């Protein structure tokens, strides 16, 4: 990683650092690797929402009504829709990693099919979940 | 195992196989264990939330308080918070260096424990009807 602390002057000042994301042409596998970490951070922060909802439900009707109003707003629905996709994407990305752990799925076509499958699968599962959930309302 | 390696490392160190960090593959293995546990638990969670009938206080409490739902939620919270703590530690170790790293690692552990404690307490309170 680019963490070399080069002195401000002298011959070491202009040494190149190791290249990072910005210099590479984007590929499916690279994009899905970045997505996996990004969705991980989103899930991490998103646990606050789950805890808020559960604690509100445990606290009483008034607190819960506020939480339901928040989650029932258009912004709340947008966040929940995004969170659904994030859950599915990280879940399928994790399955991909577990497949790799067995030593399989490293071939040139397999890698790309797994990466594409992660994105396509996560979008499909998100839409399916919301179609089912909204049709039950 | 080369002759050189055998001489440098103590016999007990070789048997334990934990390396210089003294923790070996504990995080590696635990991250995979919780990942596998999270798959059915998170699917159950999505189904519970998607099928939640209406949004009023009494029905929501009745649903979350059902033994099967409460147990699944508590298992998910335990598995997910262990998983997310290890995952965030990897991210911190990748990007944060110097003194900030220790603070970030501390904050990460505190966050995971607070989330777990609050969620489990809430589910138990609802389930026991208090």
Contacts between the chains, C-beta under 8 A, distances in Angstrom:
chain1	res1	chain2	res2	distance
A	1	B	94	6.8
A	3	B	97	5.9
A	37	B	91	6.7
A	40	B	84	7.4
A	40	B	87	5.2
A	40	B	88	7.7
A	40	B	91	7.3
A	41	B	88	7.7
A	41	B	91	7.1
A	43	B	80	8.0
A	43	B	84	6.7
A	44	B	84	5.0
A	44	B	87	7.4
A	44	B	88	5.7
A	47	B	80	7.2
A	47	B	81	7.4
A	47	B	84	7.0
A	47	B	115	4.9
A	47	B	119	7.8
A	48	B	115	7.4
A	50	B	119	6.6
A	51	B	115	5.6
A	51	B	118	4.8
A	51	B	119	5.0
A	51	B	122	7.2
A	54	B	64	7.4
A	54	B	73	7.9
A	54	B	118	7.5
A	54	B	119	5.5
A	54	B	122	3.8
A	54	B	123	6.2
A	54	B	126	7.6
A	55	B	118	5.9
A	55	B	122	4.7
A	57	B	57	7.4
A	57	B	60	5.7
A	57	B	61	6.2
A	57	B	64	6.3
A	57	B	122	6.8
A	57	B	126	6.0
A	58	B	121	7.5
A	58	B	122	4.0
A	58	B	123	7.8
A	58	B	125	4.4
A	58	B	126	5.2
A	61	B	57	4.5
A	64	B	57	5.0
A	64	B	60	7.0
A	65	B	57	7.3
A	68	B	55	4.9
A	72	B	55	6.7
A	84	B	46	7.0
A	87	B	42	6.0
A	87	B	46	6.5
A	88	B	46	8.0
A	91	B	38	7.3
A	91	B	39	6.3
A	91	B	42	5.9
A	91	B	43	7.8
A	94	B	35	5.0
A	94	B	38	7.3
A	94	B	39	7.4
A	95	B	39	7.0
A	97	B	35	7.4
A	98	B	32	6.9
A	98	B	35	6.5
A	98	B	36	6.9
A	101	B	32	6.6
A	129	B	46	6.0
A	129	B	50	5.4
A	130	B	50	8.0
A	132	B	50	5.8
A	133	B	49	7.8
A	133	B	50	4.0
A	133	B	51	7.5
A	136	B	50	7.6
A	136	B	51	6.6
A	136	B	53	7.4
